[in-house]
Amino acid sequence: MENTIDTIYDRRSVRKYTDKDVNPDLVDEILRAGMFAPSGCNKQPWEFVVFNERQIIDEIKDMHPYASALATAPVCIMVCGDTQREMAKGFYQVDCSAAIENMLLAARALGLDTCWMGVYPWEEVMQNFSKRFELPEHIEPFALISLGYAQSRQERPKRYDSTRIHYNKW
Ligand SMILES: Cc1cc2nc3c(=O)[nH]c(=O)nc-3n(C[C@H](O)[C@H](O)[C@H](O)COP(=O)(O)O)c2cc1C
């Protein structure tokens, strides 16, 4: 397993996967990593729906305008926010984002790759997911994560930009 800093730099959004299945224990480890994220007042206002059947993943792909990653991904995780459990309105989105980033990094550390596909704040897409999966009123679909073994991986991009950093004043 590479060190944490390398894992952060090596994570890329991957949209094409091999047909190798993902061991359920690894999926569980990734979900565990999500649940270890920080959250406002430690409310942990997240829920996860794991899809590992081709037919339903294909259906989900067709419900989202930018989900090409799901065409080959053997696993898709829908991350949902709980409006009854969040610290205050607007917090679940921040908390779920922290959970997702933990999951993307955990996946990379385990040799897997991912792509984060936003559902929130697209009202129409959110409504379609809520309806299709019969989510309770207080559970809102937030994002999808594709998970699998990459067909190929990109080099680390150059992103560090010292002009975006401000010390002690703007
Ligand atoms: C909130 C959010 C929404 C995103 N939505 C999509 C999406 O709908 N489809 C997709 O293919 N990638 C999506 N991405 C992935 C971004 O395109 C990707 O992170 C960005 O291009 C940077 O590339 P990298 O992840 O390889 O560093 C999303 C990322 C974030 C954080």
The ligand as an SDF file (V2000), in Angstrom:
LIG
                    3D

 31 33  0  0  0  0  0  0  0  0999 V2000
  -18.9260   17.3460   -7.1950 C   0  0  0  0  0  0  0  0  0  0  0  0
  -18.3150   16.5760   -8.3410 C   0  0  0  0  0  0  0  0  0  0  0  0
  -19.1370   16.1590   -9.3720 C   0  0  0  0  0  0  0  0  0  0  0  0
  -18.6040   15.4120  -10.4230 C   0  0  0  0  0  0  0  0  0  0  0  0
  -19.4650   14.9400  -11.3780 N   0  0  0  0  0  0  0  0  0  0  0  0
  -18.9650   14.1630  -12.3680 C   0  0  0  0  0  0  0  0  0  0  0  0
  -19.8680   13.5710  -13.3080 C   0  0  0  0  0  0  0  0  0  0  0  0
  -21.0730   13.7630  -13.2660 O   0  0  0  0  0  0  0  0  0  0  0  0
  -19.3390   12.7630  -14.2650 N   0  0  0  0  0  0  0  0  0  0  0  0
  -17.9750   12.5090  -14.3360 C   0  0  0  0  0  0  0  0  0  0  0  0
  -17.5790   11.7460  -15.2370 O   0  0  0  0  0  0  0  0  0  0  0  0
  -17.0960   13.0800  -13.4630 N   0  0  0  0  0  0  0  0  0  0  0  0
  -17.5570   13.8790  -12.4810 C   0  0  0  0  0  0  0  0  0  0  0  0
  -16.7050   14.4000  -11.5400 N   0  0  0  0  0  0  0  0  0  0  0  0
  -15.2450   14.1410  -11.6370 C   0  0  0  0  0  0  0  0  0  0  0  0
  -14.5010   15.3880  -12.1390 C   0  0  0  0  0  0  0  0  0  0  0  0
  -14.7540   15.5670  -13.5150 O   0  0  0  0  0  0  0  0  0  0  0  0
  -12.9830   15.1920  -11.8560 C   0  0  0  0  0  0  0  0  0  0  0  0
  -12.7790   15.0860  -10.4810 O   0  0  0  0  0  0  0  0  0  0  0  0
  -12.1570   16.3600  -12.3910 C   0  0  0  0  0  0  0  0  0  0  0  0
  -12.2010   16.4070  -13.7930 O   0  0  0  0  0  0  0  0  0  0  0  0
  -10.7020   16.2620  -11.9500 C   0  0  0  0  0  0  0  0  0  0  0  0
  -10.0990   15.0560  -12.3900 O   0  0  0  0  0  0  0  0  0  0  0  0
   -9.4860   13.9990  -11.3530 P   0  0  0  0  0  0  0  0  0  0  0  0
  -10.6150   13.5200  -10.4800 O   0  0  0  0  0  0  0  0  0  0  0  0
   -8.9360   12.8920  -12.2070 O   0  0  0  0  0  0  0  0  0  0  0  0
   -8.4360   14.6710  -10.5320 O   0  0  0  0  0  0  0  0  0  0  0  0
  -17.2060   15.1300  -10.4750 C   0  0  0  0  0  0  0  0  0  0  0  0
  -16.3940   15.5570   -9.4190 C   0  0  0  0  0  0  0  0  0  0  0  0
  -16.9390   16.2440   -8.3530 C   0  0  0  0  0  0  0  0  0  0  0  0
  -16.0510   16.6250   -7.1930 C   0  0  0  0  0  0  0  0  0  0  0  0
  1  2  1  0
  2  3  1  0
  2 30  2  0
  3  4  2  0
  4  5  1  0
  4 28  1  0
  5  6  2  0
  6  7  1  0
  6 13  1  0
  7  8  2  0
  7  9  1  0
  9 10  1  0
 10 11  2  0
 10 12  1  0
 12 13  2  0
 13 14  1  0
 14 15  1  0
 14 28  1  0
 15 16  1  0
 16 17  1  0
 16 18  1  0
 18 19  1  0
 18 20  1  0
 20 21  1  0
 20 22  1  0
 22 23  1  0
 23 24  1  0
 24 25  2  0
 24 26  1  0
 24 27  1  0
 28 29  2  0
 29 30  1  0
 30 31  1  0
M  END
$$$$
